[in-house]
Amino acid sequence: MREDLGSMRENFMRRIDELRQMENNPLEASAATPVESDLRANLEDLRLAVELLKSNAESRAENLSEQYDSAKAEYQVQWRVEISTLEDRMYTLLCDYGATLRDLPDNEYLTIVFSDLGEETETDTRTDKIHMLSKVNMAQCQSGSIDAAELQQLSSNYSY
């Protein structure tokens, strides 16, 4: 597509140069000869060709813009799925292997920070996502009283 647009741009610029050269050598309508009439016809053909190139370029640019927007939306969906999968795995791991945190007092919380994996801002940057889990809830998950999905629901999550 870039090559096509580059070729169109070169063709467009060449046609513009030809038009400028013809405009710099104006022909008087009253003394039009068959050669001058042909030149005027060629000039009109060039003008129409330039308009067509411009229209094609605008159409391709619009098409590329739509493709970009579609690809960006698809990427965002895939990104969210991958983050959700990562979070699910993290909670499962905390249920399976969180016993290593047994020395943590019962009234304490485990805070996990996912740097740059939070919500996207207006400036196309990402916030950090925070997960706060109580030791009591992790112990319940380790004992089988609740599962990883319930542990995730009981945790506090936010982005900043």
Secondary structure, 3 states (H helix, E strand, C coil): CHHHHHHHHHHHHHHHHHHHHHHHCCCCHHHCCHHHHHHHHHHHHHHHHHHHHHHHHHHHHHHHHHHHHHHHHHHHHHHHHHHHHHHHHHHHHHHHHHHHHCCCCCCCEEEEEECCCCCECCCCCECCEEEEEEHHHHHHHHHCCCCHHHHHHHCEEEEC
